[in-house]
Amino acid sequence: MVSDKTPIDGKEYAIDDHEYPIHKPELALLSLSQANDSLKPIIPLEAATEVAINTMLFEEFRNSHNVYNESPVANKIVENYLNSENKEPDGHCLSVSKGRFEKAYKEVYGHLFYQDLPDSMASRFHSPKQVFDMLYASASDTYQGWRSLPEKYRGKGNAGAIAYAGMGTLIDSTGIWGGALKPGALMQVWRYEEDYEKVVQGVNVKKLDPYGHSFIFISYVCNEKNDIIGLEIADQGFQSYRPILPRDYEVWWAVNLSI
């Protein structure tokens, strides 16, 4: 899964288009022959009312102290999203999430984050920028360049790349559903754990066609007992029109920004 068509290491990886979804309670199943998007809506999507008990409205969230944390970049990501007139811009999920991160970082620090990547990120095969982009895109392959990257950060997408750069703290599924996420955290998820494990070890993604998604955490959704039952997210429109549920994916990773 990659974020755009730009070659990262001289190769051009396959692309998931993540086409703009139709906002209906249920989405028809897509076969591989019907779409280029590897993020297939194979999960029945019930009406949002099933999970939207006590959902925090955006205007309420805008005024909540929970918007703000110690990361000015995370705060800016959320602020930009809430103030945006186009919260569902279509396009590739990786490009959209990365664009929001890049924009916020530049507004806070005055330059792109690439300028601040540590030299220690470089591998025997790639520069720090190339390593960051490969991890961000989960650009798995069978060649040794991918496998030379730290296994701890492979397959974790934006979360792995940003954590490896020293710009945030990795949060696993236990932390995510235990309430540890902060607004503006970037997330990478996988529908099937088996796919995730193959991506980590190195696999031909064109043959695997992994079901993954990249987005930004906005707020928790709670029920009347204040139990966490879902996540409000910002993506390109594929799933942000309804809360994300624990059953949607088997593998969850996030990064709370520290920059």
The 8 nearest C-alpha neighbors of each residue, nearest first, counted from 0:
[[1, 137, 136, 138, 14, 15, 13, 204],
 [2, 0, 136, 138, 3, 14, 137, 12],
 [1, 3, 93, 94, 136, 91, 0, 4],
 [4, 2, 5, 1, 94, 14, 91, 93],
 [3, 5, 6, 11, 14, 12, 2, 1],
 [4, 6, 3, 7, 11, 2, 12, 10],
 [7, 5, 11, 10, 9, 8, 4, 12],
 [8, 6, 9, 129, 5, 10, 133, 132],
 [9, 7, 10, 6, 129, 125, 11, 133],
 [8, 10, 6, 7, 11, 5, 12, 129],
 [11, 9, 6, 8, 12, 7, 5, 4],
 [10, 12, 6, 4, 5, 13, 9, 7],
 [11, 13, 10, 14, 1, 4, 6, 138],
 [12, 14, 205, 11, 0, 15, 1, 204],
 [15, 13, 1, 16, 0, 12, 3, 4],
 [14, 16, 36, 37, 17, 35, 0, 91],
 [15, 17, 36, 91, 18, 14, 35, 90],
 [18, 16, 36, 91, 15, 38, 92, 19],
 [17, 19, 16, 20, 90, 36, 89, 237],
 [18, 20, 89, 237, 236, 17, 21, 90],
 [21, 19, 237, 22, 18, 236, 238, 17],
 [20, 22, 23, 19, 26, 237, 25, 24],
 [23, 21, 20, 24, 240, 26, 25, 237],
 [22, 24, 25, 21, 26, 46, 44, 20],
 [25, 23, 46, 45, 44, 26, 22, 47],
 [24, 26, 44, 23, 43, 45, 27, 46],
 [27, 25, 28, 23, 40, 44, 43, 24],
 [26, 28, 29, 25, 40, 41, 43, 42],
 [29, 27, 41, 40, 26, 30, 39, 42],
 [30, 28, 33, 39, 27, 31, 34, 40],
 [29, 31, 33, 32, 28, 34, 39, 35],
 [32, 30, 33, 34, 29, 35, 37, 36],
 [31, 33, 30, 34, 35, 29, 36, 37],
 [34, 32, 30, 31, 29, 35, 36, 28],
 [35, 33, 36, 31, 32, 29, 30, 37],
 [34, 36, 16, 15, 37, 31, 33, 32],
 [35, 37, 15, 16, 17, 38, 34, 39],
 [36, 38, 15, 210, 39, 208, 209, 35],
 [39, 37, 210, 36, 211, 17, 40, 212],
 [38, 40, 41, 37, 29, 36, 210, 28],
 [41, 39, 42, 28, 38, 26, 29, 27],
 [40, 42, 39, 28, 43, 29, 27, 26],
 [41, 43, 40, 44, 247, 39, 26, 28],
 [44, 42, 25, 45, 41, 26, 40, 24],
 [43, 45, 25, 24, 42, 46, 26, 47],
 [46, 44, 24, 25, 47, 43, 49, 48],
 [45, 47, 24, 48, 49, 44, 25, 23],
 [46, 48, 49, 241, 50, 51, 45, 24],
 [47, 49, 51, 46, 50, 52, 45, 241],
 [50, 48, 47, 51, 46, 45, 52, 242],
 [51, 49, 48, 52, 47, 242, 228, 229],
 [50, 52, 48, 54, 47, 49, 53, 242],
 [53, 51, 222, 54, 50, 221, 223, 48],
 [52, 54, 222, 221, 51, 55, 223, 220],
 [55, 53, 51, 220, 52, 56, 221, 222],
 [54, 56, 53, 60, 59, 57, 220, 218],
 [57, 55, 59, 58, 60, 54, 61, 53],
 [56, 58, 60, 59, 61, 55, 81, 62],
 [57, 59, 61, 60, 56, 62, 55, 81],
 [60, 58, 56, 57, 62, 61, 63, 55],
 [59, 61, 57, 63, 62, 58, 56, 55],
 [62, 60, 58, 59, 63, 57, 66, 81],
 [61, 63, 60, 59, 58, 64, 66, 65],
 [62, 64, 60, 65, 61, 66, 59, 67],
 [63, 65, 66, 67, 62, 60, 61, 68],
 [66, 64, 63, 67, 68, 182, 60, 181],
 [67, 65, 64, 63, 182, 74, 68, 61],
 [66, 68, 65, 74, 64, 69, 182, 70],
 [67, 69, 70, 66, 74, 65, 181, 71],
 [68, 70, 71, 257, 67, 258, 74, 73],
 [71, 69, 257, 258, 73, 72, 68, 256],
 [70, 72, 74, 73, 75, 69, 258, 107],
 [73, 71, 75, 74, 70, 104, 103, 258],
 [74, 72, 183, 76, 70, 75, 71, 256],
 [73, 75, 71, 77, 72, 76, 67, 78],
 [74, 76, 78, 72, 73, 103, 77, 79],
 [77, 75, 73, 79, 103, 74, 78, 183],
 [78, 76, 80, 74, 75, 79, 183, 81],
 [77, 79, 75, 81, 80, 76, 74, 82],
 [80, 78, 82, 76, 77, 81, 75, 83],
 [79, 81, 77, 83, 82, 78, 76, 86],
 [80, 82, 78, 83, 79, 77, 57, 61],
 [83, 81, 79, 80, 78, 84, 77, 86],
 [84, 82, 80, 85, 81, 86, 79, 78],
 [83, 85, 86, 82, 81, 80, 87, 88],
 [86, 84, 83, 87, 88, 80, 82, 89],
 [85, 87, 83, 88, 84, 80, 233, 235],
 [86, 88, 236, 235, 85, 89, 234, 239],
 [89, 87, 235, 85, 86, 90, 236, 95],
 [90, 88, 235, 19, 87, 236, 18, 91],
 [91, 89, 235, 92, 16, 17, 88, 18],
 [90, 92, 16, 94, 17, 93, 95, 2],
 [91, 93, 95, 94, 213, 235, 96, 234],
 [94, 92, 2, 96, 95, 91, 213, 97],
 [93, 95, 2, 97, 91, 92, 96, 98],
 [94, 96, 98, 92, 93, 97, 235, 91],
 [97, 95, 99, 93, 98, 214, 94, 92],
 [96, 98, 100, 94, 99, 95, 93, 101],
 [97, 99, 95, 101, 100, 96, 94, 102],
 [98, 100, 102, 96, 97, 101, 103, 76],
 [99, 101, 97, 103, 98, 102, 104, 96],
 [102, 100, 98, 104, 103, 99, 97, 105],
 [103, 101, 99, 105, 104, 100, 98, 106],
 [102, 104, 106, 100, 75, 76, 105, 101],
 [105, 103, 101, 107, 106, 72, 102, 108],
 [104, 106, 110, 109, 108, 111, 102, 107],
 [107, 105, 103, 104, 109, 108, 102, 110],
 [106, 108, 104, 105, 109, 103, 72, 71],
 [109, 107, 105, 110, 106, 104, 111, 112],
 [108, 110, 105, 106, 107, 111, 104, 112],
 [111, 109, 105, 108, 112, 114, 104, 106],
 [110, 112, 105, 113, 114, 101, 104, 109],
 [111, 113, 114, 115, 104, 110, 116, 101],
 [114, 112, 116, 115, 111, 128, 127, 110],
 [113, 115, 112, 116, 111, 110, 117, 128],
 [116, 114, 113, 112, 117, 111, 164, 110],
 [115, 117, 113, 114, 164, 127, 118, 112],
 [118, 116, 119, 120, 115, 164, 127, 165],
 [119, 117, 120, 121, 127, 116, 126, 115],
 [118, 120, 117, 121, 127, 122, 116, 164],
 [121, 119, 127, 118, 117, 122, 130, 164],
 [122, 120, 127, 126, 119, 125, 118, 130],
 [121, 123, 125, 124, 120, 126, 148, 147],
 [122, 124, 125, 121, 147, 144, 126, 148],
 [123, 125, 122, 144, 126, 121, 147, 8],
 [126, 124, 122, 129, 121, 130, 123, 127],
 [125, 127, 121, 129, 128, 130, 122, 124],
 [128, 126, 121, 120, 130, 129, 131, 118],
 [129, 127, 131, 126, 130, 132, 113, 116],
 [130, 128, 132, 126, 131, 127, 125, 133],
 [129, 131, 127, 133, 128, 132, 125, 126],
 [132, 130, 128, 160, 134, 129, 133, 135],
 [133, 131, 135, 129, 130, 134, 136, 128],
 [134, 132, 138, 130, 136, 135, 131, 137],
 [133, 135, 137, 160, 131, 136, 132, 156],
 [136, 134, 156, 157, 132, 160, 133, 137],
 [135, 137, 1, 138, 133, 134, 2, 156],
 [138, 136, 134, 156, 154, 139, 135, 0],
 [139, 137, 136, 133, 0, 1, 140, 134],
 [140, 138, 201, 198, 137, 202, 145, 204],
 [139, 141, 202, 201, 203, 142, 145, 138],
 [140, 142, 201, 202, 203, 143, 139, 145],
 [143, 141, 140, 144, 145, 146, 201, 139],
 [142, 144, 146, 145, 147, 141, 140, 201],
 [143, 145, 147, 146, 142, 124, 148, 125],
 [146, 144, 147, 143, 148, 139, 142, 140],
 [145, 147, 143, 148, 144, 201, 200, 142],
 [146, 148, 144, 145, 143, 149, 122, 123],
 [147, 149, 146, 145, 150, 122, 144, 153],
 [150, 148, 151, 152, 147, 153, 146, 163],
 [151, 149, 153, 152, 148, 199, 146, 200],
 [150, 152, 149, 153, 159, 155, 154, 148],
 [151, 153, 159, 150, 149, 155, 154, 163],
 [154, 152, 150, 199, 155, 151, 134, 159],
 [153, 155, 199, 137, 156, 198, 195, 152],
 [154, 156, 159, 153, 158, 152, 187, 252],
 [157, 155, 135, 137, 159, 158, 134, 187],
 [156, 158, 135, 160, 159, 161, 187, 185],
 [159, 157, 254, 253, 156, 161, 155, 160],
 [160, 158, 152, 155, 162, 156, 157, 161],
 [161, 159, 134, 135, 131, 157, 163, 162],
 [160, 162, 164, 158, 163, 166, 159, 157],
 [161, 163, 167, 165, 159, 164, 160, 168],
 [164, 162, 160, 165, 161, 159, 152, 120],
 [163, 165, 161, 162, 166, 116, 160, 117],
 [166, 164, 162, 163, 167, 161, 168, 117],
 [167, 165, 161, 164, 257, 162, 258, 256],
 [168, 166, 256, 257, 162, 255, 254, 165],
 [167, 169, 254, 255, 162, 170, 256, 166],
 [170, 168, 254, 253, 162, 158, 171, 167],
 [169, 171, 253, 254, 174, 252, 175, 168],
 [172, 170, 252, 174, 173, 175, 251, 253],
 [171, 173, 175, 251, 174, 176, 252, 170],
 [174, 172, 175, 171, 176, 177, 170, 179],
 [175, 173, 177, 179, 172, 171, 176, 170],
 [174, 176, 172, 177, 173, 179, 180, 178],
 [177, 175, 178, 173, 174, 172, 227, 179],
 [176, 178, 174, 175, 173, 179, 227, 172],
 [177, 179, 176, 180, 175, 174, 227, 219],
 [180, 178, 174, 175, 177, 181, 176, 170],
 [181, 179, 175, 178, 255, 184, 182, 174],
 [180, 182, 184, 255, 183, 179, 68, 216],
 [183, 181, 217, 184, 216, 66, 218, 180],
 [182, 184, 73, 77, 216, 76, 217, 215],
 [185, 183, 255, 216, 254, 182, 215, 181],
 [186, 184, 215, 253, 254, 214, 158, 216],
 [185, 187, 253, 214, 252, 213, 215, 158],
 [186, 188, 213, 252, 156, 212, 155, 253],
 [187, 189, 251, 212, 250, 211, 252, 248],
 [190, 188, 211, 250, 191, 248, 210, 249],
 [189, 191, 248, 249, 210, 211, 250, 188],
 [192, 190, 193, 249, 194, 189, 195, 248],
 [193, 191, 195, 194, 249, 250, 196, 189],
 [192, 194, 196, 191, 195, 197, 198, 190],
 [195, 193, 197, 192, 191, 196, 209, 198],
 [194, 196, 192, 198, 197, 193, 189, 199],
 [197, 195, 199, 193, 198, 194, 192, 200],
 [196, 198, 194, 200, 199, 195, 202, 201],
 [197, 199, 195, 201, 196, 139, 200, 202],
 [200, 198, 154, 196, 153, 197, 201, 195],
 [199, 201, 197, 198, 196, 202, 146, 150],
 [202, 200, 140, 141, 198, 139, 199, 197],
 [201, 203, 140, 141, 198, 204, 139, 197],
 [202, 204, 140, 205, 206, 141, 207, 139],
 [203, 205, 207, 206, 208, 202, 139, 209],
 [206, 204, 208, 203, 207, 13, 12, 209],
 [205, 207, 204, 203, 208, 202, 209, 13],
 [206, 208, 204, 209, 205, 203, 202, 194],
 [207, 209, 204, 205, 37, 206, 210, 0],
 [210, 208, 207, 194, 211, 37, 204, 0],
 [209, 211, 38, 37, 190, 189, 208, 39],
 [212, 210, 189, 188, 209, 38, 190, 213],
 [211, 213, 188, 187, 189, 92, 214, 38],
 [212, 214, 187, 92, 93, 186, 188, 96],
 [215, 213, 234, 186, 96, 233, 185, 232],
 [216, 214, 185, 233, 232, 186, 184, 183],
 [215, 217, 232, 184, 183, 182, 218, 185],
 [216, 218, 182, 232, 231, 183, 215, 233],
 [219, 217, 231, 230, 182, 216, 220, 232],
 [218, 220, 230, 231, 229, 221, 227, 217],
 [219, 221, 229, 54, 230, 228, 227, 231],
 [222, 220, 227, 225, 226, 228, 53, 219],
 [223, 221, 225, 52, 224, 226, 53, 228],
 [222, 224, 225, 53, 221, 52, 226, 227],
 [223, 225, 222, 226, 221, 227, 53, 52],
 [226, 224, 221, 222, 223, 227, 220, 53],
 [227, 225, 221, 224, 222, 228, 223, 220],
 [226, 228, 221, 220, 229, 225, 219, 222],
 [227, 229, 221, 220, 226, 244, 222, 50],
 [230, 228, 244, 220, 243, 242, 227, 219],
 [229, 231, 219, 243, 242, 220, 218, 232],
 [230, 232, 242, 218, 217, 219, 216, 243],
 [233, 231, 216, 217, 239, 215, 230, 234],
 [232, 234, 215, 239, 214, 216, 217, 235],
 [233, 235, 214, 236, 239, 92, 232, 215],
 [236, 234, 87, 89, 88, 92, 237, 95],
 [235, 237, 87, 239, 234, 238, 89, 19],
 [236, 238, 20, 19, 235, 239, 234, 17],
 [239, 237, 240, 236, 241, 234, 243, 242],
 [238, 240, 241, 236, 232, 233, 234, 237],
 [239, 241, 238, 236, 242, 22, 237, 47],
 [240, 242, 239, 47, 238, 243, 231, 51],
 [243, 241, 231, 230, 229, 244, 239, 50],
 [242, 244, 230, 229, 241, 231, 247, 245],
 [245, 243, 229, 246, 247, 242, 228, 230],
 [246, 244, 247, 248, 229, 243, 228, 176],
 [247, 245, 244, 248, 249, 243, 190, 42],
 [246, 248, 244, 245, 243, 190, 42, 249],
 [249, 247, 190, 246, 189, 250, 188, 245],
 [248, 250, 190, 191, 192, 189, 251, 247],
 [249, 251, 189, 188, 248, 192, 190, 191],
 [252, 250, 188, 172, 171, 187, 249, 189],
 [253, 251, 171, 187, 186, 170, 188, 155],
 [254, 252, 186, 170, 158, 185, 169, 187],
 [253, 255, 169, 158, 168, 184, 185, 170],
 [254, 256, 184, 168, 167, 181, 180, 257],
 [257, 255, 167, 258, 70, 166, 254, 73],
 [256, 258, 167, 70, 166, 255, 69, 168],
 [257, 70, 166, 256, 72, 71, 167, 73]]
